[in-house]
């Protein structure tokens, strides 16, 4: 059984992420989407919320599981019998960082392969941070997010805006 792990922050999951998940699910027997806990980032959505969103938007994919991990990815992959790390590669920006990460992970676990799936052209420049920035100004981001999470996203950005306006 070939199991792959797809790690990320998913704050929140976008159509770009979902496209990678759907394509990976066709290549492997099982795909674990793993929300990585990064104490340096201040996420908009809690770990539980991000997991809940991912579970909701992948409900149509029976071989996709959602999990979270606070330690090393290579360690997680070994514990869960994953042979491959899936990464999405967007235009330009991701390459250097991902190349370095792939080398580090391979060093930590030589049996672990990193597989890069290139972003679909319409998602090439899409990132969670861009969606959050746009949402912060009240822009319509529904074309970038899976429909199942749009309302929750809009509610959160509305609350943040109201909170900021209420500040002295
Ligand atoms: P970000 O916060 O930059 O959107 P994440 O840390 O959640 O990204 O990303 C997890 C993984 O998904 C990474 O491998 C990243 O390169 C990939 N990814 C993110 N957005 C896209 C996209 N629009 N198309 C393809 N892959 C993507």
Backbone and ligand atoms as CSV (ligand in chain L), in Angstrom:
chain,resi,resn,atom,element,x,y,z
A,1,UNK,N,N,0.846,-1.205,0.000
A,1,UNK,CA,C,0.000,0.000,0.000
A,1,UNK,C,C,0.881,1.255,0.000
A,2,UNK,N,N,0.686,2.116,-1.000
A,2,UNK,CA,C,1.500,3.333,-1.127
A,2,UNK,C,C,0.775,4.497,-0.438
A,3,UNK,N,N,1.431,5.028,0.602
A,3,UNK,CA,C,0.827,6.146,1.344
A,3,UNK,C,C,1.698,7.389,1.155
A,4,UNK,N,N,1.047,8.512,0.838
A,4,UNK,CA,C,1.775,9.783,0.697
A,4,UNK,C,C,1.275,10.758,1.751
A,5,UNK,N,N,2.174,11.669,2.140
A,5,UNK,CA,C,1.753,12.718,3.074
A,5,UNK,C,C,1.893,14.061,2.362
A,6,UNK,N,N,0.854,14.902,2.503
A,6,UNK,CA,C,0.869,16.247,1.910
A,6,UNK,C,C,0.843,17.255,3.066
A,7,UNK,N,N,2.016,17.852,3.387
A,7,UNK,CA,C,2.079,18.755,4.538
A,7,UNK,C,C,1.861,20.224,4.164
A,8,UNK,N,N,1.425,21.006,5.128
A,8,UNK,CA,C,1.286,22.447,4.893
A,8,UNK,C,C,0.614,23.121,6.064
A,9,UNK,N,N,0.433,24.432,5.927
A,9,UNK,CA,C,-0.264,25.175,6.985
A,9,UNK,C,C,-1.777,25.159,6.757
A,10,UNK,N,N,-2.171,25.233,5.496
A,10,UNK,CA,C,-3.596,25.189,5.119
A,10,UNK,C,C,-4.420,26.189,5.941
A,11,UNK,N,N,-3.973,27.444,5.926
A,11,UNK,CA,C,-4.603,28.486,6.762
A,11,UNK,C,C,-5.251,29.578,5.920
A,12,UNK,N,N,-6.350,29.326,5.232
A,12,UNK,CA,C,-7.114,28.081,5.146
A,12,UNK,C,C,-6.768,27.337,3.850
A,13,UNK,N,N,-7.361,26.130,3.697
A,13,UNK,CA,C,-7.194,25.360,2.459
A,13,UNK,C,C,-7.783,26.164,1.287
A,14,UNK,N,N,-7.040,26.231,0.173
A,14,UNK,CA,C,-7.507,26.953,-1.021
A,14,UNK,C,C,-7.816,25.961,-2.148
A,15,UNK,N,N,-8.353,26.485,-3.244
A,15,UNK,CA,C,-8.590,25.623,-4.415
A,15,UNK,C,C,-7.275,25.076,-4.969
A,16,UNK,N,N,-6.178,25.803,-4.765
A,16,UNK,CA,C,-4.861,25.334,-5.217
A,16,UNK,C,C,-4.450,24.087,-4.445
A,17,UNK,N,N,-4.618,24.130,-3.114
A,17,UNK,CA,C,-4.325,22.951,-2.286
A,17,UNK,C,C,-5.215,21.776,-2.708
A,18,UNK,N,N,-6.507,22.067,-2.860
A,18,UNK,CA,C,-7.465,20.986,-3.159
A,18,UNK,C,C,-7.135,20.307,-4.486
A,19,UNK,N,N,-6.679,21.097,-5.446
A,19,UNK,CA,C,-6.287,20.544,-6.739
A,19,UNK,C,C,-5.116,19.550,-6.572
A,20,UNK,N,N,-4.154,19.913,-5.729
A,20,UNK,CA,C,-3.010,19.016,-5.475
A,20,UNK,C,C,-3.503,17.748,-4.765
A,21,UNK,N,N,-4.383,17.910,-3.801
A,21,UNK,CA,C,-4.896,16.746,-3.042
A,21,UNK,C,C,-5.617,15.780,-3.989
A,22,UNK,N,N,-6.466,16.329,-4.862
A,22,UNK,CA,C,-7.234,15.461,-5.781
A,22,UNK,C,C,-6.302,14.709,-6.731
A,23,UNK,N,N,-5.273,15.393,-7.212
A,23,UNK,CA,C,-4.328,14.737,-8.139
A,23,UNK,C,C,-3.493,13.686,-7.405
A,24,UNK,N,N,-3.067,13.992,-6.173
A,24,UNK,CA,C,-2.274,13.022,-5.395
A,24,UNK,C,C,-3.130,11.793,-5.062
A,25,UNK,N,N,-4.411,12.022,-4.805
A,25,UNK,CA,C,-5.308,10.907,-4.442
A,25,UNK,C,C,-5.468,9.913,-5.590
A,26,UNK,N,N,-5.212,10.376,-6.817
A,26,UNK,CA,C,-5.277,9.465,-7.973
A,26,UNK,C,C,-3.982,8.668,-8.131
A,27,UNK,N,N,-2.909,9.162,-7.510
A,27,UNK,CA,C,-1.596,8.512,-7.672
A,27,UNK,C,C,-1.262,7.508,-6.566
A,28,UNK,N,N,-1.881,7.709,-5.376
A,28,UNK,CA,C,-1.516,6.871,-4.222
A,28,UNK,C,C,-2.738,6.140,-3.665
A,29,UNK,N,N,-2.465,5.054,-2.934
A,29,UNK,CA,C,-3.574,4.322,-2.299
A,29,UNK,C,C,-4.212,5.179,-1.214
A,30,UNK,N,N,-3.341,5.914,-0.503
A,30,UNK,CA,C,-3.863,6.780,0.560
A,30,UNK,C,C,-3.036,8.066,0.611
A,31,UNK,N,N,-3.707,9.182,0.848
A,31,UNK,CA,C,-3.013,10.465,1.014
A,31,UNK,C,C,-3.401,11.030,2.379
A,32,UNK,N,N,-2.387,11.354,3.180
A,32,UNK,CA,C,-2.655,11.999,4.470
A,32,UNK,C,C,-2.327,13.483,4.317
A,33,UNK,N,N,-3.342,14.329,4.458
A,33,UNK,CA,C,-3.100,15.772,4.443
A,33,UNK,C,C,-2.765,16.141,5.882
A,34,UNK,N,N,-1.551,16.624,6.090
A,34,UNK,CA,C,-1.075,16.824,7.468
A,34,UNK,C,C,-0.857,18.314,7.748
A,35,UNK,N,N,-1.635,18.849,8.661
A,35,UNK,CA,C,-1.480,20.254,9.040
A,35,UNK,C,C,-0.276,20.334,9.973
A,36,UNK,N,N,0.754,21.045,9.524
A,36,UNK,CA,C,1.977,21.137,10.309
A,36,UNK,C,C,1.878,22.331,11.263
A,37,UNK,N,N,2.185,22.084,12.509
A,37,UNK,CA,C,2.100,23.139,13.521
A,37,UNK,C,C,3.411,23.915,13.508
A,38,UNK,N,N,3.311,25.206,13.201
A,38,UNK,CA,C,4.495,26.062,13.137
A,38,UNK,C,C,4.331,27.176,14.162
A,39,UNK,N,N,5.112,27.079,15.251
A,39,UNK,CA,C,4.912,28.029,16.362
A,39,UNK,C,C,5.319,29.450,15.980
A,40,UNK,N,N,6.061,29.614,14.856
A,40,UNK,CA,C,6.476,30.960,14.448
A,40,UNK,C,C,5.384,31.703,13.689
A,41,UNK,N,N,4.429,30.946,13.133
A,41,UNK,CA,C,3.359,31.603,12.373
A,41,UNK,C,C,2.158,31.824,13.287
A,42,UNK,N,N,1.479,32.965,13.106
A,42,UNK,CA,C,0.232,33.196,13.861
A,42,UNK,C,C,-0.927,32.968,12.898
A,43,UNK,N,N,-1.546,31.791,12.956
A,43,UNK,CA,C,-2.569,31.472,11.966
A,43,UNK,C,C,-3.881,32.221,12.194
A,44,UNK,N,N,-4.642,32.384,11.110
A,44,UNK,CA,C,-5.971,32.994,11.223
A,44,UNK,C,C,-6.959,31.985,11.794
A,45,UNK,N,N,-6.747,30.706,11.439
A,45,UNK,CA,C,-7.646,29.649,11.905
A,45,UNK,C,C,-6.874,28.693,12.816
A,46,UNK,N,N,-7.565,28.222,13.858
A,46,UNK,CA,C,-6.922,27.297,14.799
A,46,UNK,C,C,-6.640,25.976,14.099
A,47,UNK,N,N,-5.822,25.176,14.730
A,47,UNK,CA,C,-5.482,23.869,14.174
A,47,UNK,C,C,-6.757,23.047,13.940
A,48,UNK,N,N,-7.648,23.055,14.920
A,48,UNK,CA,C,-8.889,22.279,14.797
A,48,UNK,C,C,-9.745,22.788,13.641
A,49,UNK,N,N,-9.817,24.115,13.500
A,49,UNK,CA,C,-10.605,24.686,12.390
A,49,UNK,C,C,-10.016,24.289,11.045
A,50,UNK,N,N,-8.683,24.362,10.930
A,50,UNK,CA,C,-8.030,24.018,9.657
A,50,UNK,C,C,-8.254,22.547,9.310
A,51,UNK,N,N,-8.208,21.691,10.337
A,51,UNK,CA,C,-8.460,20.261,10.104
A,51,UNK,C,C,-9.920,20.039,9.693
A,52,UNK,N,N,-10.815,20.757,10.367
A,52,UNK,CA,C,-12.244,20.604,10.059
A,52,UNK,C,C,-12.531,21.044,8.615
A,53,UNK,N,N,-11.936,22.158,8.196
A,53,UNK,CA,C,-12.123,22.639,6.811
A,53,UNK,C,C,-11.621,21.594,5.817
A,54,UNK,N,N,-10.418,21.044,6.099
A,54,UNK,CA,C,-9.842,20.053,5.179
A,54,UNK,C,C,-10.723,18.808,5.103
A,55,UNK,N,N,-11.236,18.370,6.242
A,55,UNK,CA,C,-12.097,17.175,6.259
A,55,UNK,C,C,-13.347,17.433,5.427
A,56,UNK,N,N,-13.894,18.644,5.570
A,56,UNK,CA,C,-15.122,18.997,4.841
A,56,UNK,C,C,-14.891,19.022,3.331
A,57,UNK,N,N,-13.783,19.633,2.895
A,57,UNK,CA,C,-13.582,19.808,1.447
A,57,UNK,C,C,-13.021,18.561,0.766
A,58,UNK,N,N,-12.593,17.562,1.562
A,58,UNK,CA,C,-12.094,16.321,0.955
A,58,UNK,C,C,-13.067,15.156,1.175
A,59,UNK,N,N,-14.291,15.475,1.599
A,59,UNK,CA,C,-15.283,14.429,1.920
A,59,UNK,C,C,-15.562,13.524,0.716
A,60,UNK,N,N,-15.348,14.045,-0.505
A,60,UNK,CA,C,-15.623,13.241,-1.711
A,60,UNK,C,C,-14.457,12.327,-2.079
A,61,UNK,N,N,-13.371,12.372,-1.300
A,61,UNK,CA,C,-12.176,11.583,-1.627
A,61,UNK,C,C,-11.955,10.513,-0.547
A,62,UNK,N,N,-12.425,9.280,-0.797
A,62,UNK,CA,C,-12.383,8.254,0.251
A,62,UNK,C,C,-10.984,7.847,0.701
A,63,UNK,N,N,-9.963,8.067,-0.133
A,63,UNK,CA,C,-8.604,7.650,0.267
A,63,UNK,C,C,-7.776,8.812,0.823
A,64,UNK,N,N,-8.463,9.894,1.220
A,64,UNK,CA,C,-7.748,11.031,1.809
A,64,UNK,C,C,-8.103,11.140,3.295
A,65,UNK,N,N,-7.046,11.241,4.129
A,65,UNK,CA,C,-7.244,11.414,5.569
A,65,UNK,C,C,-6.632,12.750,5.983
A,66,UNK,N,N,-7.132,13.302,7.073
A,66,UNK,CA,C,-6.598,14.580,7.562
A,66,UNK,C,C,-6.010,14.361,8.950
A,67,UNK,N,N,-4.826,14.941,9.163
A,67,UNK,CA,C,-4.169,14.775,10.458
A,67,UNK,C,C,-3.383,16.053,10.767
A,68,UNK,N,N,-2.709,16.085,11.908
A,68,UNK,CA,C,-1.855,17.232,12.259
A,68,UNK,C,C,-0.623,16.705,12.965
A,69,UNK,N,N,0.452,17.507,12.887
A,69,UNK,CA,C,1.701,17.074,13.532
A,69,UNK,C,C,2.510,18.294,13.953
A,70,UNK,N,N,3.101,18.199,15.152
A,70,UNK,CA,C,3.860,19.340,15.659
A,70,UNK,C,C,5.372,19.128,15.552
A,71,UNK,N,N,5.806,17.932,15.160
A,71,UNK,CA,C,7.249,17.648,15.112
A,71,UNK,C,C,7.785,17.639,13.696
A,72,UNK,N,N,8.822,16.850,13.496
A,72,UNK,CA,C,9.461,16.767,12.187
A,72,UNK,C,C,8.611,15.970,11.203
A,73,UNK,N,N,8.566,16.447,9.971
A,73,UNK,CA,C,7.779,15.760,8.941
A,73,UNK,C,C,8.359,14.371,8.637
A,74,UNK,N,N,9.687,14.280,8.566
A,74,UNK,CA,C,10.328,12.990,8.243
A,74,UNK,C,C,9.970,11.938,9.293
A,75,UNK,N,N,9.866,12.399,10.533
A,75,UNK,CA,C,9.508,11.524,11.651
A,75,UNK,C,C,8.052,11.041,11.478
A,76,UNK,N,N,7.185,12.006,11.151
A,76,UNK,CA,C,5.762,11.671,10.939
A,76,UNK,C,C,5.623,10.648,9.816
A,77,UNK,N,N,6.343,10.879,8.718
A,77,UNK,CA,C,6.248,9.997,7.548
A,77,UNK,C,C,6.662,8.568,7.915
A,78,UNK,N,N,7.703,8.471,8.717
A,78,UNK,CA,C,8.173,7.138,9.121
A,78,UNK,C,C,7.130,6.437,10.001
A,79,UNK,N,N,6.623,7.181,10.984
A,79,UNK,CA,C,5.634,6.600,11.906
A,79,UNK,C,C,4.374,6.134,11.186
A,80,UNK,N,N,4.015,6.836,10.096
A,80,UNK,CA,C,2.753,6.517,9.402
A,80,UNK,C,C,2.975,5.754,8.092
A,81,UNK,N,N,4.169,5.227,7.919
A,81,UNK,CA,C,4.504,4.369,6.769
A,81,UNK,C,C,4.288,5.073,5.425
A,82,UNK,N,N,4.631,6.356,5.382
A,82,UNK,CA,C,4.487,7.106,4.124
A,82,UNK,C,C,5.774,6.939,3.318
A,83,UNK,N,N,5.633,6.687,2.021
A,83,UNK,CA,C,6.824,6.538,1.175
A,83,UNK,C,C,7.168,7.863,0.487
A,84,UNK,N,N,6.224,8.791,0.444
A,84,UNK,CA,C,6.397,9.998,-0.366
A,84,UNK,C,C,5.817,11.238,0.325
A,85,UNK,N,N,6.546,12.344,0.154
A,85,UNK,CA,C,6.026,13.650,0.573
A,85,UNK,C,C,5.541,14.354,-0.689
A,86,UNK,N,N,4.314,14.818,-0.686
A,86,UNK,CA,C,3.771,15.561,-1.830
A,86,UNK,C,C,3.948,17.052,-1.571
A,87,UNK,N,N,4.397,17.769,-2.593
A,87,UNK,CA,C,4.481,19.227,-2.494
A,87,UNK,C,C,3.889,19.841,-3.750
A,88,UNK,N,N,3.272,20.995,-3.584
A,88,UNK,CA,C,2.776,21.732,-4.743
A,88,UNK,C,C,3.818,22.768,-5.115
A,89,UNK,N,N,4.072,22.930,-6.387
A,89,UNK,CA,C,5.105,23.882,-6.825
A,89,UNK,C,C,4.454,24.992,-7.640
A,90,UNK,N,N,4.518,26.214,-7.084
A,90,UNK,CA,C,3.955,27.360,-7.797
A,90,UNK,C,C,5.037,28.089,-8.582
A,91,UNK,N,N,4.621,29.077,-9.359
A,91,UNK,CA,C,5.561,29.811,-10.215
A,91,UNK,C,C,6.689,30.406,-9.378
A,92,UNK,N,N,7.911,30.056,-9.712
A,92,UNK,CA,C,9.095,30.697,-9.112
A,92,UNK,C,C,9.274,30.518,-7.626
A,93,UNK,N,N,8.443,31.171,-6.864
A,93,UNK,CA,C,8.656,31.361,-5.423
A,93,UNK,C,C,8.950,30.109,-4.607
A,94,UNK,N,N,8.353,28.974,-4.922
A,94,UNK,CA,C,8.481,27.789,-4.064
A,94,UNK,C,C,9.780,27.018,-4.266
A,95,UNK,N,N,10.443,27.189,-5.408
A,95,UNK,CA,C,11.472,26.240,-5.811
A,95,UNK,C,C,12.644,26.098,-4.839
A,96,UNK,N,N,13.320,27.213,-4.534
A,96,UNK,CA,C,14.523,27.172,-3.680
A,96,UNK,C,C,14.245,26.510,-2.338
A,97,UNK,N,N,13.187,27.003,-1.688
A,97,UNK,CA,C,12.835,26.534,-0.344
A,97,UNK,C,C,12.504,25.038,-0.378
A,98,UNK,N,N,11.725,24.647,-1.376
A,98,UNK,CA,C,11.289,23.247,-1.451
A,98,UNK,C,C,12.451,22.307,-1.780
A,99,UNK,N,N,13.363,22.766,-2.614
A,99,UNK,CA,C,14.532,21.964,-2.971
A,99,UNK,C,C,15.349,21.662,-1.710
A,100,UNK,N,N,15.532,22.708,-0.899
A,100,UNK,CA,C,16.291,22.579,0.341
A,100,UNK,C,C,15.587,21.621,1.308
A,101,UNK,N,N,14.270,21.792,1.448
A,101,UNK,CA,C,13.501,20.931,2.355
A,101,UNK,C,C,13.575,19.469,1.915
A,102,UNK,N,N,13.496,19.251,0.603
A,102,UNK,CA,C,13.536,17.881,0.072
A,102,UNK,C,C,14.876,17.227,0.416
A,103,UNK,N,N,15.958,18.006,0.309
A,103,UNK,CA,C,17.284,17.455,0.634
A,103,UNK,C,C,17.383,17.124,2.113
A,104,UNK,N,N,16.857,18.001,2.945
A,104,UNK,CA,C,16.903,17.775,4.398
A,104,UNK,C,C,16.099,16.516,4.759
A,105,UNK,N,N,14.894,16.418,4.210
A,105,UNK,CA,C,14.041,15.274,4.541
A,105,UNK,C,C,14.640,13.953,4.058
A,106,UNK,N,N,15.286,14.000,2.917
A,106,UNK,CA,C,15.915,12.801,2.363
A,106,UNK,C,C,17.095,12.367,3.222
A,107,UNK,N,N,17.769,13.378,3.769
A,107,UNK,CA,C,18.873,13.115,4.669
A,107,UNK,C,C,18.397,12.455,5.958
A,108,UNK,N,N,17.277,12.955,6.465
A,108,UNK,CA,C,16.730,12.420,7.716
A,108,UNK,C,C,16.179,11.011,7.515
A,109,UNK,N,N,15.629,10.778,6.339
A,109,UNK,CA,C,15.039,9.468,6.046
A,109,UNK,C,C,15.261,9.144,4.566
A,110,UNK,N,N,16.337,8.393,4.249
A,110,UNK,CA,C,16.710,8.149,2.850
A,110,UNK,C,C,15.651,7.400,2.036
A,111,UNK,N,N,14.699,6.768,2.718
A,111,UNK,CA,C,13.655,6.044,1.970
A,111,UNK,C,C,12.494,6.948,1.577
A,112,UNK,N,N,12.560,8.177,2.030
A,112,UNK,CA,C,11.435,9.083,1.813
A,112,UNK,C,C,11.663,9.931,0.560
A,113,UNK,N,N,10.757,9.817,-0.391
A,113,UNK,CA,C,10.877,10.559,-1.647
A,113,UNK,C,C,10.012,11.823,-1.575
A,114,UNK,N,N,10.463,12.919,-2.197
A,114,UNK,CA,C,9.601,14.113,-2.314
A,114,UNK,C,C,9.104,14.187,-3.744
A,115,UNK,N,N,7.820,14.356,-3.905
A,115,UNK,CA,C,7.220,14.412,-5.243
A,115,UNK,C,C,6.553,15.776,-5.426
A,116,UNK,N,N,6.958,16.479,-6.489
A,116,UNK,CA,C,6.445,17.831,-6.713
A,116,UNK,C,C,5.402,17.825,-7.818
A,117,UNK,N,N,4.231,18.326,-7.506
A,117,UNK,CA,C,3.183,18.455,-8.521
A,117,UNK,C,C,3.084,19.942,-8.866
A,118,UNK,N,N,3.197,20.250,-10.150
A,118,UNK,CA,C,3.157,21.670,-10.528
A,118,UNK,C,C,1.727,22.192,-10.411
A,119,UNK,N,N,1.625,23.433,-9.935
A,119,UNK,CA,C,0.309,24.062,-9.764
A,119,UNK,C,C,-0.387,24.189,-11.121
A,120,UNK,N,N,-1.697,24.011,-11.136
A,120,UNK,CA,C,-2.491,24.292,-12.340
A,120,UNK,C,C,-2.341,25.775,-12.662
A,121,UNK,N,N,-2.385,26.126,-13.952
A,121,UNK,CA,C,-2.079,27.525,-14.287
A,121,UNK,C,C,-2.984,28.530,-13.569
A,122,UNK,N,N,-4.252,28.174,-13.350
A,122,UNK,CA,C,-5.142,29.162,-12.710
A,122,UNK,C,C,-4.858,29.339,-11.216
A,123,UNK,N,N,-4.053,28.432,-10.623
A,123,UNK,CA,C,-3.734,28.528,-9.194
A,123,UNK,C,C,-2.268,28.863,-8.951
A,124,UNK,N,N,-1.572,29.153,-10.022
A,124,UNK,CA,C,-0.131,29.366,-9.984
A,124,UNK,C,C,0.289,30.442,-8.978
A,125,UNK,N,N,-0.515,31.477,-8.837
A,125,UNK,CA,C,-0.155,32.604,-7.956
A,125,UNK,C,C,-1.055,32.665,-6.731
A,126,UNK,N,N,-1.779,31.578,-6.474
A,126,UNK,CA,C,-2.722,31.576,-5.351
A,126,UNK,C,C,-2.047,31.068,-4.081
A,127,UNK,N,N,-2.178,31.831,-2.992
A,127,UNK,CA,C,-1.655,31.369,-1.706
A,127,UNK,C,C,-2.657,31.723,-0.618
A,128,UNK,N,N,-2.596,31.002,0.498
A,128,UNK,CA,C,-3.494,31.298,1.621
A,128,UNK,C,C,-3.272,32.740,2.087
A,129,UNK,N,N,-2.003,33.175,2.105
A,129,UNK,CA,C,-1.748,34.535,2.607
A,129,UNK,C,C,-2.368,35.593,1.706
A,130,UNK,N,N,-2.343,35.374,0.375
A,130,UNK,CA,C,-2.974,36.342,-0.532
A,130,UNK,C,C,-4.486,36.378,-0.288
A,131,UNK,N,N,-5.086,35.207,-0.083
A,131,UNK,CA,C,-6.533,35.150,0.160
A,131,UNK,C,C,-6.877,35.883,1.463
A,132,UNK,N,N,-6.016,35.698,2.481
A,132,UNK,CA,C,-6.275,36.360,3.772
A,132,UNK,C,C,-6.140,37.875,3.635
A,133,UNK,N,N,-5.152,38.293,2.843
A,133,UNK,CA,C,-4.959,39.735,2.663
A,133,UNK,C,C,-6.165,40.347,1.945
A,134,UNK,N,N,-6.590,39.694,0.866
A,134,UNK,CA,C,-7.762,40.181,0.130
A,134,UNK,C,C,-8.997,40.193,1.017
A,135,UNK,N,N,-9.201,39.087,1.734
A,135,UNK,CA,C,-10.360,38.965,2.631
A,135,UNK,C,C,-10.357,40.048,3.692
A,136,UNK,N,N,-9.162,40.431,4.124
A,136,UNK,CA,C,-9.026,41.472,5.138
A,136,UNK,C,C,-9.585,42.808,4.683
A,137,UNK,N,N,-9.570,43.031,3.361
A,137,UNK,CA,C,-10.124,44.274,2.814
A,137,UNK,C,C,-11.574,44.090,2.382
A,138,UNK,N,N,-12.136,42.941,2.673
A,138,UNK,CA,C,-13.537,42.701,2.341
A,138,UNK,C,C,-13.767,42.288,0.894
A,139,UNK,N,N,-12.696,41.926,0.163
A,139,UNK,CA,C,-12.852,41.522,-1.241
A,139,UNK,C,C,-13.529,40.150,-1.324
A,140,UNK,N,N,-14.147,39.886,-2.475
A,140,UNK,CA,C,-14.797,38.596,-2.699
A,140,UNK,C,C,-13.721,37.569,-3.073
A,141,UNK,N,N,-13.551,36.564,-2.229
A,141,UNK,CA,C,-12.497,35.561,-2.488
A,141,UNK,C,C,-13.091,34.200,-2.843
A,142,UNK,N,N,-14.398,34.200,-3.177
A,142,UNK,CA,C,-15.076,32.902,-3.359
A,142,UNK,C,C,-14.508,32.097,-4.527
A,143,UNK,N,N,-13.844,32.737,-5.486
A,143,UNK,CA,C,-13.280,31.940,-6.593
A,143,UNK,C,C,-11.983,31.223,-6.192
A,144,UNK,N,N,-11.433,31.583,-5.032
A,144,UNK,CA,C,-10.158,30.989,-4.612
A,144,UNK,C,C,-10.318,29.885,-3.565
A,145,UNK,N,N,-11.505,29.821,-2.965
A,145,UNK,CA,C,-11.707,28.880,-1.858
A,145,UNK,C,C,-12.761,27.837,-2.209
A,146,UNK,N,N,-12.642,26.607,-1.661
A,146,UNK,CA,C,-13.696,25.622,-1.885
A,146,UNK,C,C,-15.019,26.168,-1.326
A,147,UNK,N,N,-16.123,25.968,-2.043
A,147,UNK,CA,C,-17.396,26.561,-1.627
A,147,UNK,C,C,-17.802,26.198,-0.196
A,148,UNK,N,N,-17.388,25.016,0.270
A,148,UNK,CA,C,-17.793,24.551,1.612
A,148,UNK,C,C,-17.232,25.412,2.743
A,149,UNK,N,N,-16.203,26.232,2.461
A,149,UNK,CA,C,-15.615,26.999,3.575
A,149,UNK,C,C,-15.739,28.511,3.390
A,150,UNK,N,N,-16.347,28.938,2.270
A,150,UNK,CA,C,-16.407,30.380,1.977
A,150,UNK,C,C,-17.116,31.153,3.094
A,151,UNK,N,N,-18.266,30.652,3.545
A,151,UNK,CA,C,-19.039,31.382,4.561
A,151,UNK,C,C,-18.234,31.521,5.859
A,152,UNK,N,N,-17.559,30.452,6.282
A,152,UNK,CA,C,-16.752,30.519,7.515
A,152,UNK,C,C,-15.617,31.520,7.375
A,153,UNK,N,N,-15.002,31.541,6.178
A,153,UNK,CA,C,-13.901,32.468,5.941
A,153,UNK,C,C,-14.404,33.914,6.001
A,154,UNK,N,N,-15.552,34.150,5.324
A,154,UNK,CA,C,-16.092,35.513,5.310
A,154,UNK,C,C,-16.471,35.978,6.715
A,155,UNK,N,N,-17.026,35.067,7.500
A,155,UNK,CA,C,-17.415,35.437,8.855
A,155,UNK,C,C,-16.184,35.822,9.683
A,156,UNK,N,N,-15.105,35.038,9.542
A,156,UNK,CA,C,-13.890,35.329,10.308
A,156,UNK,C,C,-13.284,36.679,9.905
A,157,UNK,N,N,-13.205,36.941,8.594
A,157,UNK,CA,C,-12.587,38.211,8.171
A,157,UNK,C,C,-13.481,39.394,8.588
A,158,UNK,N,N,-14.809,39.184,8.561
A,158,UNK,CA,C,-15.733,40.247,8.998
A,158,UNK,C,C,-15.496,40.539,10.481
A,159,UNK,N,N,-15.380,39.506,11.297
A,159,UNK,CA,C,-15.142,39.694,12.737
A,159,UNK,C,C,-13.842,40.426,12.985
A,160,UNK,N,N,-12.793,40.062,12.216
A,160,UNK,CA,C,-11.483,40.714,12.404
A,160,UNK,C,C,-11.595,42.198,12.048
A,161,UNK,N,N,-12.303,42.483,10.919
A,161,UNK,CA,C,-12.465,43.895,10.506
A,161,UNK,C,C,-13.239,44.682,11.563
A,162,UNK,N,N,-14.342,44.098,12.071
A,162,UNK,CA,C,-15.153,44.782,13.086
A,162,UNK,C,C,-14.346,45.046,14.341
A,163,UNK,N,N,-13.517,44.062,14.704
A,163,UNK,CA,C,-12.696,44.178,15.905
A,163,UNK,C,C,-11.700,45.333,15.736
A,164,UNK,N,N,-11.088,45.416,14.527
A,164,UNK,CA,C,-10.104,46.484,14.269
A,164,UNK,C,C,-10.763,47.858,14.317
A,165,UNK,N,N,-11.978,47.940,13.718
A,165,UNK,CA,C,-12.690,49.233,13.684
A,165,UNK,C,C,-13.067,49.686,15.079
A,166,UNK,N,N,-13.311,48.704,15.982
A,166,UNK,CA,C,-13.733,49.047,17.335
A,166,UNK,C,C,-12.569,49.513,18.214
A,167,UNK,N,N,-11.329,49.282,17.713
A,167,UNK,CA,C,-10.165,49.682,18.515
A,167,UNK,C,C,-10.045,51.210,18.547
A,168,UNK,N,N,-9.573,51.766,19.665
A,168,UNK,CA,C,-9.470,53.231,19.748
A,168,UNK,C,C,-8.398,53.782,18.799
L,1,LIG,P1,P,0.565,28.776,1.575
L,1,LIG,O1,O,0.301,29.237,2.979
L,1,LIG,O2,O,1.802,29.366,0.954
L,1,LIG,O3,O,-0.601,28.870,0.649
L,1,LIG,P2,P,0.915,26.038,2.638
L,1,LIG,O4,O,2.034,26.003,3.598
L,1,LIG,O5,O,-0.426,25.826,3.212
L,1,LIG,O6,O,0.939,27.276,1.673
L,1,LIG,O7,O,1.154,25.000,1.438
L,1,LIG,C1,C,1.220,23.634,1.542
L,1,LIG,C2,C,1.698,23.071,0.225
L,1,LIG,O8,O,0.783,23.410,-0.817
L,1,LIG,C3,C,3.055,23.551,-0.259
L,1,LIG,O9,O,3.698,22.470,-0.910
L,1,LIG,C4,C,2.702,24.633,-1.261
L,1,LIG,O10,O,3.717,24.799,-2.230
L,1,LIG,C5,C,1.455,24.042,-1.878
L,1,LIG,N1,N,0.561,25.039,-2.451
L,1,LIG,C6,C,0.063,26.129,-1.847
L,1,LIG,N2,N,-0.729,26.827,-2.688
L,1,LIG,C7,C,-0.722,26.147,-3.850
L,1,LIG,C8,C,-1.326,26.361,-5.148
L,1,LIG,N3,N,-2.059,27.446,-5.383
L,1,LIG,N4,N,-1.105,25.450,-6.117
L,1,LIG,C9,C,-0.319,24.382,-5.877
L,1,LIG,N5,N,0.289,24.128,-4.709
L,1,LIG,C10,C,0.092,24.991,-3.712
